[in-house]
Amino acid sequence: MAKKAKRSEVSGEPRHVLPLDDLILPEPEDLVASISEVASEPTTERPKQASFVVEEEHREFRIDLFLTLKIDGYSRVFLRRVIMENQVLVDGRPVKPAFRVYPGQKVEVLDLPPPPTDGPIAEAIPLEILYEDEAMVAINKPPGMVVHPAKGHWSGTLTAALAHHFQQLSDAGGPTRPGIVHRLDRETSGVILIAKTNEVHFKLCAQFEAREVQKTYVTIVSGNLDRDRDRITHSIGHHPYQREKMAIRNHHPSAKPAETLFEVVKRFPGYAWLNVYPKTGRTHQIRVHLAHIGCPVLCDRLYAGHSQITRGQLQRRSALGLPPREVDTEVLLDRQALHAACIEFSHPKTGKPLSISAPLPADMQRVLDALESPD
Protein backbone atom coordinates (compact mmCIF):
# COMPACT_ATOMS: atom_id res chain seq x y z
CA MET A 1 0.00 0.00 0.00
CA ALA A 2 1.24 3.47 -0.77
CA LYS A 3 2.76 5.44 2.02
CA LYS A 4 0.90 8.27 3.66
CA ALA A 5 1.45 11.40 1.63
CA LYS A 6 1.65 14.90 2.88
CA ARG A 7 -0.54 17.69 1.57
CA SER A 8 1.18 20.46 -0.34
CA GLU A 9 0.74 24.09 0.57
CA VAL A 10 -2.00 26.15 -1.00
CA SER A 11 -0.72 28.43 -3.72
CA GLY A 12 -1.45 32.05 -4.47
CA GLU A 13 -2.32 33.61 -7.82
CA PRO A 14 -1.88 31.26 -10.78
CA ARG A 15 0.59 32.42 -13.41
CA HIS A 16 1.30 29.91 -16.14
CA VAL A 17 -0.52 27.35 -18.27
CA LEU A 18 -0.12 23.58 -18.50
CA PRO A 19 0.66 22.17 -21.98
CA LEU A 20 -2.63 20.89 -23.42
CA ASP A 21 -0.92 18.29 -25.63
CA ASP A 22 0.16 16.48 -22.45
CA LEU A 23 -3.40 15.71 -21.40
CA ILE A 24 -4.98 12.27 -21.47
CA LEU A 25 -8.35 13.50 -22.66
CA PRO A 26 -11.11 10.94 -22.18
CA GLU A 27 -12.83 11.37 -25.55
CA PRO A 28 -13.98 8.14 -27.24
CA GLU A 29 -11.71 8.51 -30.26
CA ASP A 30 -8.66 8.96 -28.03
CA LEU A 31 -9.15 5.88 -25.89
CA VAL A 32 -6.90 2.93 -26.54
CA ALA A 33 -9.39 0.37 -25.36
CA SER A 34 -11.30 -1.47 -28.06
CA ILE A 35 -14.96 -2.16 -27.44
CA SER A 36 -14.27 -5.77 -28.39
CA GLU A 37 -11.77 -6.19 -25.56
CA VAL A 38 -14.14 -7.59 -22.96
CA ALA A 39 -12.96 -10.15 -20.43
CA SER A 40 -15.04 -13.18 -19.65
CA GLU A 41 -14.66 -12.79 -15.90
CA PRO A 42 -14.89 -9.63 -13.78
CA THR A 43 -12.08 -8.64 -11.46
CA THR A 44 -14.50 -7.61 -8.72
CA GLU A 45 -18.16 -8.14 -7.95
CA ARG A 46 -20.29 -5.48 -9.67
CA PRO A 47 -24.07 -5.16 -9.91
CA LYS A 48 -25.62 -5.93 -13.28
CA GLN A 49 -28.17 -3.18 -12.78
CA ALA A 50 -27.77 0.42 -11.72
CA SER A 51 -30.04 3.43 -11.37
CA PHE A 52 -29.28 7.15 -11.04
CA VAL A 53 -31.15 10.44 -10.87
CA VAL A 54 -29.54 13.28 -12.82
CA GLU A 55 -28.48 16.22 -10.65
CA GLU A 56 -28.07 19.87 -11.61
CA GLU A 57 -24.27 19.64 -11.90
CA HIS A 58 -24.69 17.14 -14.75
CA ARG A 59 -27.15 19.20 -16.80
CA GLU A 60 -26.77 18.57 -20.56
CA PHE A 61 -24.01 16.00 -20.11
CA ARG A 62 -23.91 13.30 -22.78
CA ILE A 63 -25.29 10.06 -21.42
CA ASP A 64 -22.03 8.18 -22.12
CA LEU A 65 -20.07 10.79 -20.17
CA PHE A 66 -22.65 10.82 -17.35
CA LEU A 67 -22.36 7.05 -16.91
CA THR A 68 -18.55 7.18 -17.03
CA LEU A 69 -18.66 9.60 -14.10
CA LYS A 70 -21.12 7.46 -12.17
CA ILE A 71 -19.70 3.98 -12.76
CA ASP A 72 -16.03 3.50 -12.02
CA GLY A 73 -14.16 0.62 -13.62
CA TYR A 74 -15.67 1.14 -17.07
CA SER A 75 -14.26 3.25 -19.89
CA ARG A 76 -16.40 5.61 -21.92
CA VAL A 77 -15.93 3.43 -25.01
CA PHE A 78 -17.16 0.35 -23.15
CA LEU A 79 -20.25 2.16 -21.83
CA ARG A 80 -21.04 3.46 -25.32
CA ARG A 81 -21.35 -0.17 -26.39
CA VAL A 82 -23.77 -0.87 -23.54
CA ILE A 83 -25.85 2.16 -24.58
CA MET A 84 -25.88 1.12 -28.26
CA GLU A 85 -27.23 -2.29 -27.22
CA ASN A 86 -30.27 -0.50 -25.69
CA GLN A 87 -29.28 -1.49 -22.17
CA VAL A 88 -29.55 2.09 -20.86
CA LEU A 89 -32.91 3.82 -20.38
CA VAL A 90 -33.63 7.47 -19.61
CA ASP A 91 -37.10 7.89 -18.12
CA GLY A 92 -37.92 4.42 -19.43
CA ARG A 93 -36.76 4.92 -23.03
CA PRO A 94 -33.55 3.70 -24.73
CA VAL A 95 -31.24 6.47 -25.94
CA LYS A 96 -28.14 7.00 -28.09
CA PRO A 97 -24.66 7.80 -26.66
CA ALA A 98 -24.98 11.47 -27.67
CA PHE A 99 -28.25 11.94 -25.76
CA ARG A 100 -27.99 14.79 -23.22
CA VAL A 101 -29.48 14.41 -19.77
CA TYR A 102 -31.32 16.97 -17.61
CA PRO A 103 -31.86 17.30 -13.85
CA GLY A 104 -34.55 15.00 -12.46
CA GLN A 105 -34.32 12.38 -15.20
CA LYS A 106 -33.97 8.76 -14.13
CA VAL A 107 -31.18 6.78 -15.78
CA GLU A 108 -31.34 2.97 -15.59
CA VAL A 109 -28.73 0.47 -16.68
CA LEU A 110 -30.50 -2.81 -17.43
CA ASP A 111 -27.43 -4.99 -17.98
CA LEU A 112 -23.81 -4.22 -17.18
CA PRO A 113 -21.28 -6.81 -18.40
CA PRO A 114 -18.01 -7.36 -16.53
CA PRO A 115 -15.40 -4.67 -17.22
CA PRO A 116 -12.28 -5.34 -19.33
CA THR A 117 -9.32 -6.78 -17.42
CA ASP A 118 -6.54 -6.01 -19.91
CA GLY A 119 -4.95 -3.23 -17.89
CA PRO A 120 -1.26 -2.99 -17.00
CA ILE A 121 0.38 -5.82 -15.06
CA ALA A 122 1.13 -4.59 -11.55
CA GLU A 123 4.82 -4.23 -10.70
CA ALA A 124 6.25 -3.48 -7.26
CA ILE A 125 8.07 -0.32 -8.34
CA PRO A 126 8.65 2.29 -5.60
CA LEU A 127 6.83 5.59 -6.02
CA GLU A 128 7.49 8.96 -4.42
CA ILE A 129 4.07 10.32 -3.47
CA LEU A 130 3.93 14.09 -3.15
CA TYR A 131 0.21 14.31 -2.31
CA GLU A 132 -2.66 11.89 -1.80
CA ASP A 133 -6.30 11.99 -0.74
CA GLU A 134 -9.47 10.08 -1.62
CA ALA A 135 -9.75 11.83 -5.00
CA MET A 136 -6.27 11.96 -6.49
CA VAL A 137 -2.54 11.38 -6.17
CA ALA A 138 0.49 13.42 -7.24
CA ILE A 139 3.64 11.45 -8.06
CA ASN A 140 7.23 12.63 -8.49
CA LYS A 141 8.05 10.71 -11.67
CA PRO A 142 11.72 9.76 -11.89
CA PRO A 143 13.68 10.27 -15.11
CA GLY A 144 13.75 7.23 -17.38
CA MET A 145 10.25 6.02 -16.47
CA VAL A 146 7.70 5.74 -19.28
CA VAL A 147 4.23 6.86 -18.19
CA HIS A 148 2.17 4.14 -19.88
CA PRO A 149 2.92 1.05 -22.02
CA ALA A 150 4.05 1.71 -25.58
CA LYS A 151 6.10 0.01 -28.28
CA GLY A 152 9.41 -1.02 -26.77
CA HIS A 153 8.31 -0.15 -23.22
CA TRP A 154 5.89 -2.77 -21.94
CA SER A 155 7.19 -3.01 -18.38
CA GLY A 156 8.62 -0.68 -15.76
CA THR A 157 5.99 1.97 -16.52
CA LEU A 158 4.29 4.38 -14.17
CA THR A 159 0.93 2.68 -14.80
CA ALA A 160 2.42 -0.68 -13.75
CA ALA A 161 3.63 0.89 -10.51
CA LEU A 162 0.27 2.58 -9.92
CA ALA A 163 -1.56 -0.74 -10.42
CA HIS A 164 0.55 -2.22 -7.61
CA HIS A 165 0.14 0.67 -5.16
CA PHE A 166 -3.53 1.64 -5.64
CA GLN A 167 -6.71 -0.43 -5.73
CA GLN A 168 -8.83 2.23 -7.41
CA LEU A 169 -7.87 4.47 -10.32
CA SER A 170 -9.87 6.17 -13.04
CA ASP A 171 -10.14 4.37 -16.37
CA ALA A 172 -11.57 7.25 -18.36
CA GLY A 173 -8.38 7.27 -20.44
CA GLY A 174 -8.68 3.58 -21.28
CA PRO A 175 -7.62 0.36 -19.53
CA THR A 176 -3.91 0.70 -20.37
CA ARG A 177 -3.67 4.18 -18.80
CA PRO A 178 -5.47 3.93 -15.44
CA GLY A 179 -5.45 7.22 -13.55
CA ILE A 180 -3.31 9.05 -16.10
CA VAL A 181 -4.55 12.62 -16.69
CA HIS A 182 -1.54 14.13 -18.47
CA ARG A 183 1.91 13.07 -19.71
CA LEU A 184 5.57 13.69 -19.11
CA ASP A 185 8.30 12.56 -21.52
CA ARG A 186 10.27 9.50 -20.51
CA GLU A 187 13.41 11.47 -19.60
CA THR A 188 11.54 14.37 -17.96
CA SER A 189 11.13 14.09 -14.20
CA GLY A 190 8.68 15.76 -11.85
CA VAL A 191 5.05 16.21 -10.81
CA ILE A 192 2.34 14.21 -12.54
CA LEU A 193 -1.31 14.03 -11.40
CA ILE A 194 -3.25 10.77 -11.08
CA ALA A 195 -7.05 10.55 -10.76
CA LYS A 196 -8.63 7.86 -8.59
CA THR A 197 -12.14 8.14 -10.06
CA ASN A 198 -13.59 8.98 -13.44
CA GLU A 199 -15.38 12.01 -12.02
CA VAL A 200 -12.10 13.45 -10.75
CA HIS A 201 -10.42 12.62 -14.06
CA PHE A 202 -12.98 14.64 -16.02
CA LYS A 203 -12.87 17.57 -13.61
CA LEU A 204 -9.09 17.79 -13.84
CA CYS A 205 -9.22 17.58 -17.63
CA ALA A 206 -11.80 20.37 -17.66
CA GLN A 207 -9.35 22.60 -15.78
CA PHE A 208 -6.59 21.74 -18.23
CA GLU A 209 -8.79 22.53 -21.23
CA ALA A 210 -9.85 25.83 -19.69
CA ARG A 211 -6.16 26.69 -19.07
CA GLU A 212 -6.73 26.96 -15.35
CA VAL A 213 -3.78 24.70 -14.49
CA GLN A 214 -0.31 26.24 -14.23
CA LYS A 215 2.93 24.33 -14.50
CA THR A 216 6.53 25.38 -13.90
CA TYR A 217 9.49 23.53 -15.37
CA VAL A 218 13.12 23.84 -14.29
CA THR A 219 15.87 23.31 -16.85
CA ILE A 220 19.60 23.79 -17.39
CA VAL A 221 20.59 24.97 -20.86
CA SER A 222 23.87 25.41 -22.67
CA GLY A 223 24.69 28.67 -24.44
CA ASN A 224 24.46 32.34 -23.55
CA LEU A 225 21.10 34.07 -23.28
CA ASP A 226 21.02 37.77 -24.18
CA ARG A 227 18.17 38.59 -21.78
CA ASP A 228 16.92 37.56 -18.35
CA ARG A 229 13.39 36.70 -19.46
CA ASP A 230 11.54 36.41 -22.74
CA ARG A 231 8.57 34.98 -24.58
CA ILE A 232 9.17 32.61 -27.50
CA THR A 233 6.37 32.45 -30.08
CA HIS A 234 7.16 30.17 -33.01
CA SER A 235 4.85 27.57 -34.54
CA ILE A 236 5.87 23.94 -34.14
CA GLY A 237 5.26 21.02 -36.48
CA HIS A 238 6.78 17.67 -37.41
CA HIS A 239 10.37 17.74 -38.63
CA PRO A 240 10.41 17.40 -42.44
CA TYR A 241 13.10 14.67 -42.44
CA GLN A 242 13.49 13.18 -38.96
CA ARG A 243 10.43 11.31 -37.78
CA GLU A 244 11.06 11.47 -34.04
CA LYS A 245 11.75 15.22 -33.96
CA MET A 246 9.64 18.35 -34.02
CA ALA A 247 10.76 21.62 -35.58
CA ILE A 248 9.98 25.33 -35.94
CA ARG A 249 7.62 25.46 -38.95
CA ASN A 250 6.35 29.04 -39.10
CA HIS A 251 3.68 29.49 -41.79
CA HIS A 252 3.62 25.76 -42.59
CA PRO A 253 0.00 24.51 -42.86
CA SER A 254 0.63 21.56 -40.51
CA ALA A 255 2.29 23.63 -37.76
CA LYS A 256 0.52 24.81 -34.62
CA PRO A 257 1.09 28.07 -32.71
CA ALA A 258 3.26 27.69 -29.63
CA GLU A 259 4.25 30.04 -26.83
CA THR A 260 6.86 29.58 -24.10
CA LEU A 261 7.93 31.98 -21.35
CA PHE A 262 11.26 31.66 -19.55
CA GLU A 263 13.23 33.49 -16.90
CA VAL A 264 16.85 33.09 -15.85
CA VAL A 265 17.37 31.90 -12.29
CA LYS A 266 21.17 31.99 -12.48
CA ARG A 267 23.87 32.32 -15.13
CA PHE A 268 27.12 30.35 -15.39
CA PRO A 269 29.90 30.54 -17.99
CA GLY A 270 28.32 28.88 -21.04
CA TYR A 271 25.21 27.68 -19.19
CA ALA A 272 22.05 28.95 -17.49
CA TRP A 273 19.50 27.68 -14.98
CA LEU A 274 15.95 28.59 -16.06
CA ASN A 275 12.35 28.48 -14.95
CA VAL A 276 10.10 27.80 -17.94
CA TYR A 277 6.34 28.34 -18.27
CA PRO A 278 4.73 26.89 -21.42
CA LYS A 279 1.47 28.60 -22.38
CA THR A 280 0.66 26.10 -25.13
CA GLY A 281 1.44 22.41 -25.20
CA ARG A 282 2.99 21.27 -28.43
CA THR A 283 5.06 18.10 -28.48
CA HIS A 284 8.64 18.81 -27.31
CA GLN A 285 7.71 22.50 -27.10
CA ILE A 286 10.19 23.62 -24.42
CA ARG A 287 13.02 21.67 -26.00
CA VAL A 288 12.35 22.92 -29.53
CA HIS A 289 11.90 26.57 -28.52
CA LEU A 290 15.04 26.71 -26.38
CA ALA A 291 17.12 24.98 -29.06
CA HIS A 292 15.78 27.47 -31.62
CA ILE A 293 17.17 30.45 -29.67
CA GLY A 294 20.56 28.76 -29.39
CA CYS A 295 20.26 27.47 -25.83
CA PRO A 296 19.20 23.81 -25.98
CA VAL A 297 18.32 21.80 -22.90
CA LEU A 298 21.48 20.17 -21.56
CA CYS A 299 21.92 16.51 -22.60
CA ASP A 300 18.91 16.60 -24.93
CA ARG A 301 19.81 13.87 -27.40
CA LEU A 302 17.41 15.10 -30.10
CA TYR A 303 17.94 18.84 -29.94
CA ALA A 304 21.33 19.38 -28.27
CA GLY A 305 23.28 16.66 -30.06
CA HIS A 306 24.53 14.93 -26.90
CA SER A 307 22.94 12.68 -24.30
CA GLN A 308 25.41 12.91 -21.40
CA ILE A 309 28.02 15.25 -19.99
CA THR A 310 31.06 14.67 -17.79
CA ARG A 311 32.38 16.95 -15.08
CA GLY A 312 35.31 17.95 -17.28
CA GLN A 313 33.08 18.82 -20.23
CA LEU A 314 30.71 20.79 -18.03
CA GLN A 315 33.49 22.84 -16.52
CA ARG A 316 35.06 23.38 -19.96
CA ARG A 317 38.49 22.56 -18.59
CA SER A 318 39.95 21.56 -21.95
CA ALA A 319 38.66 24.73 -23.65
CA LEU A 320 40.13 26.81 -20.84
CA GLY A 321 43.52 25.08 -21.18
CA LEU A 322 43.34 23.48 -17.73
CA PRO A 323 45.04 20.13 -17.05
CA PRO A 324 42.79 17.03 -16.94
CA ARG A 325 41.90 15.46 -13.61
CA GLU A 326 40.71 11.96 -12.72
CA VAL A 327 37.32 13.29 -11.58
CA ASP A 328 36.76 14.95 -14.96
CA THR A 329 35.56 11.65 -16.44
CA GLU A 330 32.62 11.45 -14.00
CA VAL A 331 29.29 11.55 -15.86
CA LEU A 332 27.09 14.08 -14.06
CA LEU A 333 23.99 13.84 -16.26
CA ASP A 334 22.81 11.29 -18.83
CA ARG A 335 19.32 12.55 -19.69
CA GLN A 336 17.72 15.82 -20.69
CA ALA A 337 17.89 18.38 -17.88
CA LEU A 338 14.16 19.07 -17.69
CA HIS A 339 12.06 18.77 -14.53
CA ALA A 340 8.35 19.47 -13.91
CA ALA A 341 8.90 21.34 -10.65
CA CYS A 342 5.45 22.64 -9.71
CA ILE A 343 1.80 22.33 -10.68
CA GLU A 344 -0.96 24.69 -9.51
CA PHE A 345 -4.68 23.93 -9.85
CA SER A 346 -7.98 23.75 -7.99
CA HIS A 347 -8.79 20.58 -6.09
CA PRO A 348 -11.38 18.68 -8.17
CA LYS A 349 -13.56 18.01 -5.13
CA THR A 350 -13.18 20.99 -2.79
CA GLY A 351 -12.27 23.69 -5.30
CA LYS A 352 -9.47 24.91 -3.04
CA PRO A 353 -6.22 25.97 -4.76
CA LEU A 354 -3.32 23.55 -4.52
CA SER A 355 0.35 23.96 -5.34
CA ILE A 356 2.34 20.71 -5.49
CA SER A 357 6.09 20.78 -5.92
CA ALA A 358 8.72 18.13 -6.64
CA PRO A 359 12.29 18.65 -5.38
CA LEU A 360 15.07 18.98 -7.91
CA PRO A 361 16.39 15.50 -8.77
CA ALA A 362 19.88 14.49 -7.72
CA ASP A 363 21.36 14.41 -11.22
CA MET A 364 20.36 17.99 -12.02
CA GLN A 365 21.53 19.09 -8.57
CA ARG A 366 24.95 17.55 -9.28
CA VAL A 367 25.21 19.66 -12.42
CA LEU A 368 24.33 22.86 -10.55
CA ASP A 369 26.80 22.03 -7.77
CA ALA A 370 29.56 21.50 -10.33
CA LEU A 371 28.71 24.80 -12.04
CA GLU A 372 28.70 26.60 -8.68
CA SER A 373 32.08 25.14 -7.63
CA PRO A 374 34.16 24.60 -10.78
CA ASP A 375 37.26 23.69 -8.79
N, C-alpha and C positions, 0 to 999 in steps of 0.2 A: 504494500500500500504506500502511496506517496506520502512523503513527510509533510508535516504541518507547515504551511507557508505563511509568511508574514505579509500583511497588507501594506501596500505602498502608500506614500503620502499623497494627499489630494493636491492637485496642481492648481495653478492660477490660470491666467488668460491663455487660451490656446494660440499657437502662432503659426504652425506649419502643417502641411497636408500630407497624408499617407498616400503612397503610390497606388492608384486604382488597379493597375495591371497585376498587382500582387494578390488581389483578392481571390478567394475561392467562392465565387458567386453561385448560389444554389439555383440557377435556372436549369430547366430540363435539358436543354441542348448542351449544357456544359458538364453534365454529370457523367462520370465514367461508367456507372453501373448500367448494364443492359437490362431491359425489362424481362428478358428471358432467363436471367441469372437468378433463379429462385431455388433455394435449397429445399430438400424434401423434409427436413426436420428442423424445427425451431431451436434456437439456442436457449430461449427461456420460455416460460409459460405466458401466453398472451391471450386475451379474450378474442373470440371470433366475432363478437359484436361490440359495437361502441355507439354511444349517443352523446351529442353535444348541443348546447344552445349557443347561438352566435351572440357575442357581446359587442358593445359599441366599439371597442378598440380594434375589432376585426371587420368593421364596416367596409364593404366592397372588395374584400379579399377574394381572390380566386379560390375556388373550392379545393383545388389540389394543394395550394399553399396553406390554406386554413387547416387541412388535415395533417400536413407535414408539421405544423406548429403544435398540433394537439396530440399526435401519436408519435412518440419517439421510437427509434429503431427501424423506421421505414423511410426510404428516400422518396423524394417528390416524384421521380420517374416510376417507382414501384406503385405508389398510390394512384398515379394517373391510370395505370393499368386496371387497378381495382375499380376506379370510377368508370372507365370505358366499358367494363363488363357489367355495368348497371348494378353494382353492389353498394352504391352510395345514393341515399335519398335525401332530398331537401324538402321538408314539409310533405313527405310522402311521395315525392316524384323523383325519378332518376334524372341526373343532370350530366352535362359535359364538363371536362376538366377546367374550361375557361369560365364556367358559371361563377358569378360573383354573389357572395352572401351578404345578408343584411341583419342587423340586430333583431333578436327574437325568433329567428328561423331555427327550426330543429333539424339537425344533421344526423342521419343514422347510417352506420356502416353495417350492412347485412352480413357480409362475410369478409374476414380478414385473414388471408393465408399467412403462413409463417414468413418471417423476413428473410432476406438473403443472408448467407453466412460466409460469404467469400471476402471478408475483410482481411486486414493485414494479420500475419501470424505474430502473436505477442512475443517480444524478446525482452529479457531482463536487462535493459540498458539503463544506467543511472540517468536521472534527469535533475537539473537544477530548477526548482520551482520558485519563481519570484513572487507569485501571488496565487491564491486559490480560495474560492468559496463555492457555494452550491451551484452557481451559475456558470463559472468559467475558471480557466487556469491561464497563467502567463508563464512561459518557459524561457529560460536563457539557452537558446540553441547554440551548441558548440560549433566551431568551424569544422567542415568536413562531413557534416551530417546532412543527408538528403531528407527533405521534409516528408515526401510520400513516395511509394514505389514507382519506379520508372525503368525504362530500358537500361540494363547494366547496373541497376541499383535496386535489387529486390529485397535485400535484408539490411539491417543496421539503420533503418529509417526512423524518423521521429514518430511516425504513426505506429510503427512496431513497438516502440518504447511506450507510447501512450496506451496502447492496447494492454500492455502488461500492468501499468500503474493505475489505470482508471476503469471502473466497471461501466460507467455511462459516459458516452460522448455523442455529440450530434452526428447525424449521418446525412445532413442536408446536402453536403458536397459529394455524396456517393460513398459506397461501402469501402473503397480503398483509401479514402481520405477522412476518416472519422475525426471530428472536432476541428479540422483545419479551416480557418477563416481566411487567412492570407498567407503568402509565401515569403521565404527568404532563400536566396541562392545557396547552393551547397557550401561554398567557402565563406559566406557571410555569416557572422555570429550575431547573437543578440536576441532582443525581445520578440516573441511571437505569441499571439493570442490563440487560445483553444476554447471552443464552446462545448459545454456539457450537454445542452439540449438544443433541439432544432429552433425553438423560439428564440433562445439567446443568439444562436447563429444568425438568424435573419435580422435581429435587431442590431447586431454588430455590423453586419453587411450594409444595413441601411445607413448607419453613421458613416461608413467608408464612402458609400456612393454620394452622400450629401456633403462630403469633404469636411466632416466634423471631427475627424481623427487626425491628430498631428504626430509626426514621427521625426525623430532626430537621429541622424547617423553621425558616427565619428570615423574619420579616415586619416591616413598618413599618405601624402602624395610626394612624388619627386618633382623637381623643377622649382622655378622661382616665380611666384605670383606677383603681379605688379600692383595689386590692391588688396586691402584687408577684407573686403566683402564685395560680393557682386551677384548678379542674377544672370544665369545663362539661359538663353531662349533660342534653341535650334531644334528643328524637327528631326525626329529619329525614325529610321526605317531599317529594313533588312539590308545587310551588306551585299553589294552586287555580286561579289565573287566568293566570299567565305560564308558558308552556311551557318556556322555557329555564332557569327558576330553580328552586331548591329552597327549602324553608322549614321553620321549626320547626313540627312538627305533633304535639305531645304528645297522646297518647291517640287519635290518628287510626288507624284500622285498617291503613292503607297505610304508615304511618311506621315507621322502624326506629330502634332505640336507637343513640345516638351519644355518644361521650365524647372530649373534647379537654382536654389539659393545656397550660397556658402559664406562662411566667415572664418577668418584665420584665428585659431586659438594661440598658436605659437609658431614662430619661424626658426628654422635651423639652416645652416649652410647647405643649399641644394635640396632642402626638404621643407615640408610644412605640415602641421597638425591642424585639421579642419573640423568644424561642425558643418553638416550639410543637411538641407531641408528641401526635399523634392516636393514640388507642388503638383506635378503630374506623375504618372507612373508607368512610363514606357520601359520595356525590357532593357536591362543594363543601363538605365538612364544616367545614374550618377557616374558610372565608369566611363561611359561614352562622352558625356559632357566634360568631365575633368580631363580626359585624354585630349579632347578637341582643343582645349585652351593651353595645352602643353604641359599639364601637370597630372599625369595619370596616377591612378591608385597604385601604391607600392605593391610589387609582386603580383600584379594583375597579368596573368599569362596571356590573355587575349589582347589587352589594350596597352600594356606596358612593355611587352616583349620579354619578360622574365617572370619566373614563378617562385624564386627564392632569393634571399640576400644574406650574405655573411656579414659578420661584424666589420671585417676589413673593407668590404665594398661599401657598407653603409657610411663608414667614417672616412671614406675616400682617401685612405692612407697612401695608396699607390699614386693617385693623381696629385697628391700634395708632396710627393717625394719622400715620404716617411718610410723607415725600414719595416719590413713585415714582422709580425709577431705570431706566436703559436696560437693565441686566442683569435686571431683574425679569420681563421677558417671556420669558426663557429657560425652555424646557420641560425639567425635570429628569427626569421619569418619565412614560411614556405606556403603561404596562401595570401590572397588579396587582403590588404589591410582595410577592411570595411566592417563596421560593427553597428548594428541597430541598437543605439544606446538608450533610447527613451521613447515611450508611446503614451500619448495623452488622449483620453476619450471619456465619454460618460458611461457609467456602469449600466449595462443593459436592463437591469432590474430596478435599481434604486434611482437612476438618473444622476447620481452624484459624480462629480468629476474625479477621475483617477489619473495619476501619473506613475507609470511603472518603469523603473530603470534597471539596466543590466550593467554590472561593473565591466570595466575594460578588461578584455581577456589577457592572459599572461604573455602571449606572443607579441601582441601589439605594445604591451607595457615594456617588454624587453627592448623593443626598437626605440621607444621614447627615452628609456634610461640610457641607452647607448648614445643617442643624439644629445642628451643632456650632459653626459660625461664622456667626451670623446677619448680621453686618456685611459 
